[in-house]
Amino acid sequence: MPSLPRSARFDRDYWLGRCHGYLVDAGGKRLGVVVEVRFGERLDRPAALAIRGGRLGRALTLVAVDDVEEIDPSARRVRVAGRSRSREPRRLERLRRRLPG
């Protein structure tokens, strides 16, 4: 039976949509754990990852999927840019407006 061709974009979006519980590293340091995958206008591509971290696990960081540099499903890890662009106030505010809840 022939298989359907799959693009790298499909694989990336597929795993980003299923990375709940993955460890997240940024700039060589542990940022936290993915606690929620948020979708925006498109249901086939996540818009952001909500990451719980900090000293007591109380800090919640919203990271745009465009800031994800690598996702490794076998290790259950996500690597994001060292300085997440989503932390820029205007970009984060635009992202929040587009996301439900």
PyMOL commands that place a pseudoatom at each C-alpha (Angstrom):
pseudoatom trace, name=CA, resn=MET, resi=1, chain=A, elem=C, hetatm=0, pos=[0.000, 0.000, 0.000]
pseudoatom trace, name=CA, resn=PRO, resi=2, chain=A, elem=C, hetatm=0, pos=[1.546, 3.359, -0.981]
pseudoatom trace, name=CA, resn=SER, resi=3, chain=A, elem=C, hetatm=0, pos=[2.095, 5.875, 1.770]
pseudoatom trace, name=CA, resn=LEU, resi=4, chain=A, elem=C, hetatm=0, pos=[1.024, 9.474, 1.583]
pseudoatom trace, name=CA, resn=PRO, resi=5, chain=A, elem=C, hetatm=0, pos=[3.871, 11.950, 1.229]
pseudoatom trace, name=CA, resn=ARG, resi=6, chain=A, elem=C, hetatm=0, pos=[4.413, 13.973, 4.376]
pseudoatom trace, name=CA, resn=SER, resi=7, chain=A, elem=C, hetatm=0, pos=[6.228, 17.247, 4.537]
pseudoatom trace, name=CA, resn=ALA, resi=8, chain=A, elem=C, hetatm=0, pos=[8.606, 18.343, 7.278]
pseudoatom trace, name=CA, resn=ARG, resi=9, chain=A, elem=C, hetatm=0, pos=[6.068, 21.066, 8.131]
pseudoatom trace, name=CA, resn=PHE, resi=10, chain=A, elem=C, hetatm=0, pos=[3.400, 18.395, 8.701]
pseudoatom trace, name=CA, resn=ASP, resi=11, chain=A, elem=C, hetatm=0, pos=[5.677, 16.428, 11.007]
pseudoatom trace, name=CA, resn=ARG, resi=12, chain=A, elem=C, hetatm=0, pos=[6.632, 19.531, 12.985]
pseudoatom trace, name=CA, resn=ASP, resi=13, chain=A, elem=C, hetatm=0, pos=[3.041, 20.714, 13.370]
pseudoatom trace, name=CA, resn=TYR, resi=14, chain=A, elem=C, hetatm=0, pos=[1.915, 17.178, 14.240]
pseudoatom trace, name=CA, resn=TRP, resi=15, chain=A, elem=C, hetatm=0, pos=[4.427, 16.849, 17.086]
pseudoatom trace, name=CA, resn=LEU, resi=16, chain=A, elem=C, hetatm=0, pos=[3.958, 20.419, 18.313]
pseudoatom trace, name=CA, resn=GLY, resi=17, chain=A, elem=C, hetatm=0, pos=[0.259, 19.683, 18.657]
pseudoatom trace, name=CA, resn=ARG, resi=18, chain=A, elem=C, hetatm=0, pos=[1.056, 16.644, 20.786]
pseudoatom trace, name=CA, resn=CYS, resi=19, chain=A, elem=C, hetatm=0, pos=[3.912, 17.878, 22.978]
pseudoatom trace, name=CA, resn=HIS, resi=20, chain=A, elem=C, hetatm=0, pos=[1.972, 18.220, 26.236]
pseudoatom trace, name=CA, resn=GLY, resi=21, chain=A, elem=C, hetatm=0, pos=[4.276, 17.175, 29.066]
pseudoatom trace, name=CA, resn=TYR, resi=22, chain=A, elem=C, hetatm=0, pos=[7.499, 17.656, 27.080]
pseudoatom trace, name=CA, resn=LEU, resi=23, chain=A, elem=C, hetatm=0, pos=[10.473, 19.305, 28.805]
pseudoatom trace, name=CA, resn=VAL, resi=24, chain=A, elem=C, hetatm=0, pos=[11.428, 22.694, 27.347]
pseudoatom trace, name=CA, resn=ASP, resi=25, chain=A, elem=C, hetatm=0, pos=[14.970, 24.070, 27.140]
pseudoatom trace, name=CA, resn=ALA, resi=26, chain=A, elem=C, hetatm=0, pos=[15.959, 27.600, 26.154]
pseudoatom trace, name=CA, resn=GLY, resi=27, chain=A, elem=C, hetatm=0, pos=[19.527, 28.756, 25.719]
pseudoatom trace, name=CA, resn=GLY, resi=28, chain=A, elem=C, hetatm=0, pos=[20.900, 25.617, 27.394]
pseudoatom trace, name=CA, resn=LYS, resi=29, chain=A, elem=C, hetatm=0, pos=[18.715, 26.036, 30.488]
pseudoatom trace, name=CA, resn=ARG, resi=30, chain=A, elem=C, hetatm=0, pos=[15.528, 24.263, 31.472]
pseudoatom trace, name=CA, resn=LEU, resi=31, chain=A, elem=C, hetatm=0, pos=[12.540, 26.549, 30.975]
pseudoatom trace, name=CA, resn=GLY, resi=32, chain=A, elem=C, hetatm=0, pos=[9.861, 24.154, 32.212]
pseudoatom trace, name=CA, resn=VAL, resi=33, chain=A, elem=C, hetatm=0, pos=[7.228, 21.717, 30.963]
pseudoatom trace, name=CA, resn=VAL, resi=34, chain=A, elem=C, hetatm=0, pos=[4.572, 22.157, 28.284]
pseudoatom trace, name=CA, resn=VAL, resi=35, chain=A, elem=C, hetatm=0, pos=[1.255, 22.252, 30.149]
pseudoatom trace, name=CA, resn=GLU, resi=36, chain=A, elem=C, hetatm=0, pos=[-0.939, 23.350, 27.258]
pseudoatom trace, name=CA, resn=VAL, resi=37, chain=A, elem=C, hetatm=0, pos=[-0.839, 23.589, 23.493]
pseudoatom trace, name=CA, resn=ARG, resi=38, chain=A, elem=C, hetatm=0, pos=[-2.818, 26.577, 22.252]
pseudoatom trace, name=CA, resn=PHE, resi=39, chain=A, elem=C, hetatm=0, pos=[-4.328, 26.890, 18.812]
pseudoatom trace, name=CA, resn=GLY, resi=40, chain=A, elem=C, hetatm=0, pos=[-5.237, 30.119, 17.062]
pseudoatom trace, name=CA, resn=GLU, resi=41, chain=A, elem=C, hetatm=0, pos=[-6.994, 30.564, 13.760]
pseudoatom trace, name=CA, resn=ARG, resi=42, chain=A, elem=C, hetatm=0, pos=[-5.824, 27.218, 12.359]
pseudoatom trace, name=CA, resn=LEU, resi=43, chain=A, elem=C, hetatm=0, pos=[-6.704, 23.930, 14.032]
pseudoatom trace, name=CA, resn=ASP, resi=44, chain=A, elem=C, hetatm=0, pos=[-4.019, 22.007, 12.148]
pseudoatom trace, name=CA, resn=ARG, resi=45, chain=A, elem=C, hetatm=0, pos=[-1.139, 24.166, 13.435]
pseudoatom trace, name=CA, resn=PRO, resi=46, chain=A, elem=C, hetatm=0, pos=[-0.556, 25.207, 17.051]
pseudoatom trace, name=CA, resn=ALA, resi=47, chain=A, elem=C, hetatm=0, pos=[0.020, 28.897, 17.724]
pseudoatom trace, name=CA, resn=ALA, resi=48, chain=A, elem=C, hetatm=0, pos=[1.720, 28.775, 21.130]
pseudoatom trace, name=CA, resn=LEU, resi=49, chain=A, elem=C, hetatm=0, pos=[2.905, 26.552, 23.951]
pseudoatom trace, name=CA, resn=ALA, resi=50, chain=A, elem=C, hetatm=0, pos=[2.088, 27.340, 27.572]
pseudoatom trace, name=CA, resn=ILE, resi=51, chain=A, elem=C, hetatm=0, pos=[5.091, 26.365, 29.690]
pseudoatom trace, name=CA, resn=ARG, resi=52, chain=A, elem=C, hetatm=0, pos=[5.025, 25.977, 33.456]
pseudoatom trace, name=CA, resn=GLY, resi=53, chain=A, elem=C, hetatm=0, pos=[8.369, 26.555, 35.166]
pseudoatom trace, name=CA, resn=GLY, resi=54, chain=A, elem=C, hetatm=0, pos=[10.203, 28.634, 37.682]
pseudoatom trace, name=CA, resn=ARG, resi=55, chain=A, elem=C, hetatm=0, pos=[11.471, 27.810, 41.121]
pseudoatom trace, name=CA, resn=LEU, resi=56, chain=A, elem=C, hetatm=0, pos=[8.163, 26.460, 42.417]
pseudoatom trace, name=CA, resn=GLY, resi=57, chain=A, elem=C, hetatm=0, pos=[6.576, 25.751, 39.048]
pseudoatom trace, name=CA, resn=ARG, resi=58, chain=A, elem=C, hetatm=0, pos=[4.280, 28.746, 39.317]
pseudoatom trace, name=CA, resn=ALA, resi=59, chain=A, elem=C, hetatm=0, pos=[5.555, 30.795, 36.383]
pseudoatom trace, name=CA, resn=LEU, resi=60, chain=A, elem=C, hetatm=0, pos=[3.573, 30.417, 33.178]
pseudoatom trace, name=CA, resn=THR, resi=61, chain=A, elem=C, hetatm=0, pos=[5.289, 31.439, 29.949]
pseudoatom trace, name=CA, resn=LEU, resi=62, chain=A, elem=C, hetatm=0, pos=[3.603, 31.622, 26.574]
pseudoatom trace, name=CA, resn=VAL, resi=63, chain=A, elem=C, hetatm=0, pos=[5.962, 30.785, 23.697]
pseudoatom trace, name=CA, resn=ALA, resi=64, chain=A, elem=C, hetatm=0, pos=[4.985, 31.177, 20.054]
pseudoatom trace, name=CA, resn=VAL, resi=65, chain=A, elem=C, hetatm=0, pos=[5.622, 28.023, 18.017]
pseudoatom trace, name=CA, resn=ASP, resi=66, chain=A, elem=C, hetatm=0, pos=[7.704, 30.162, 15.650]
pseudoatom trace, name=CA, resn=ASP, resi=67, chain=A, elem=C, hetatm=0, pos=[10.251, 30.334, 18.491]
pseudoatom trace, name=CA, resn=VAL, resi=68, chain=A, elem=C, hetatm=0, pos=[10.595, 26.530, 18.633]
pseudoatom trace, name=CA, resn=GLU, resi=69, chain=A, elem=C, hetatm=0, pos=[13.953, 25.538, 17.185]
pseudoatom trace, name=CA, resn=GLU, resi=70, chain=A, elem=C, hetatm=0, pos=[13.682, 21.773, 17.611]
pseudoatom trace, name=CA, resn=ILE, resi=71, chain=A, elem=C, hetatm=0, pos=[11.239, 19.152, 18.821]
pseudoatom trace, name=CA, resn=ASP, resi=72, chain=A, elem=C, hetatm=0, pos=[12.433, 15.647, 19.727]
pseudoatom trace, name=CA, resn=PRO, resi=73, chain=A, elem=C, hetatm=0, pos=[9.489, 13.284, 20.275]
pseudoatom trace, name=CA, resn=SER, resi=74, chain=A, elem=C, hetatm=0, pos=[11.691, 10.327, 21.269]
pseudoatom trace, name=CA, resn=ALA, resi=75, chain=A, elem=C, hetatm=0, pos=[13.279, 12.340, 24.112]
pseudoatom trace, name=CA, resn=ARG, resi=76, chain=A, elem=C, hetatm=0, pos=[10.043, 14.263, 24.826]
pseudoatom trace, name=CA, resn=ARG, resi=77, chain=A, elem=C, hetatm=0, pos=[11.922, 17.584, 24.584]
pseudoatom trace, name=CA, resn=VAL, resi=78, chain=A, elem=C, hetatm=0, pos=[11.394, 20.941, 22.920]
pseudoatom trace, name=CA, resn=ARG, resi=79, chain=A, elem=C, hetatm=0, pos=[14.145, 23.510, 22.383]
pseudoatom trace, name=CA, resn=VAL, resi=80, chain=A, elem=C, hetatm=0, pos=[13.168, 27.140, 21.950]
pseudoatom trace, name=CA, resn=ALA, resi=81, chain=A, elem=C, hetatm=0, pos=[15.188, 30.222, 21.032]
pseudoatom trace, name=CA, resn=GLY, resi=82, chain=A, elem=C, hetatm=0, pos=[17.346, 31.464, 23.910]
pseudoatom trace, name=CA, resn=ARG, resi=83, chain=A, elem=C, hetatm=0, pos=[15.556, 34.793, 23.962]
pseudoatom trace, name=CA, resn=SER, resi=84, chain=A, elem=C, hetatm=0, pos=[11.994, 34.054, 23.041]
pseudoatom trace, name=CA, resn=ARG, resi=85, chain=A, elem=C, hetatm=0, pos=[10.640, 36.682, 20.675]
pseudoatom trace, name=CA, resn=SER, resi=86, chain=A, elem=C, hetatm=0, pos=[7.178, 36.012, 22.133]
pseudoatom trace, name=CA, resn=ARG, resi=87, chain=A, elem=C, hetatm=0, pos=[8.253, 37.848, 25.284]
pseudoatom trace, name=CA, resn=GLU, resi=88, chain=A, elem=C, hetatm=0, pos=[8.252, 41.111, 23.403]
pseudoatom trace, name=CA, resn=PRO, resi=89, chain=A, elem=C, hetatm=0, pos=[5.185, 42.957, 24.761]
pseudoatom trace, name=CA, resn=ARG, resi=90, chain=A, elem=C, hetatm=0, pos=[3.545, 43.807, 21.448]
pseudoatom trace, name=CA, resn=ARG, resi=91, chain=A, elem=C, hetatm=0, pos=[4.001, 40.380, 19.915]
pseudoatom trace, name=CA, resn=LEU, resi=92, chain=A, elem=C, hetatm=0, pos=[2.743, 38.622, 23.046]
pseudoatom trace, name=CA, resn=GLU, resi=93, chain=A, elem=C, hetatm=0, pos=[-0.281, 40.901, 23.234]
pseudoatom trace, name=CA, resn=ARG, resi=94, chain=A, elem=C, hetatm=0, pos=[-1.143, 40.186, 19.569]
pseudoatom trace, name=CA, resn=LEU, resi=95, chain=A, elem=C, hetatm=0, pos=[-0.794, 36.463, 20.230]
pseudoatom trace, name=CA, resn=ARG, resi=96, chain=A, elem=C, hetatm=0, pos=[-3.072, 36.640, 23.277]
pseudoatom trace, name=CA, resn=ARG, resi=97, chain=A, elem=C, hetatm=0, pos=[-5.749, 38.489, 21.306]
pseudoatom trace, name=CA, resn=ARG, resi=98, chain=A, elem=C, hetatm=0, pos=[-5.761, 35.794, 18.617]
pseudoatom trace, name=CA, resn=LEU, resi=99, chain=A, elem=C, hetatm=0, pos=[-5.978, 32.854, 21.043]
pseudoatom trace, name=CA, resn=PRO, resi=100, chain=A, elem=C, hetatm=0, pos=[-9.244, 31.805, 22.654]
pseudoatom trace, name=CA, resn=GLY, resi=101, chain=A, elem=C, hetatm=0, pos=[-9.388, 31.891, 26.457]
for i in range(1, 101): cmd.bond("trace and resi %d" % i, "trace and resi %d" % (i + 1))
show_as sticks, trace
zoom trace
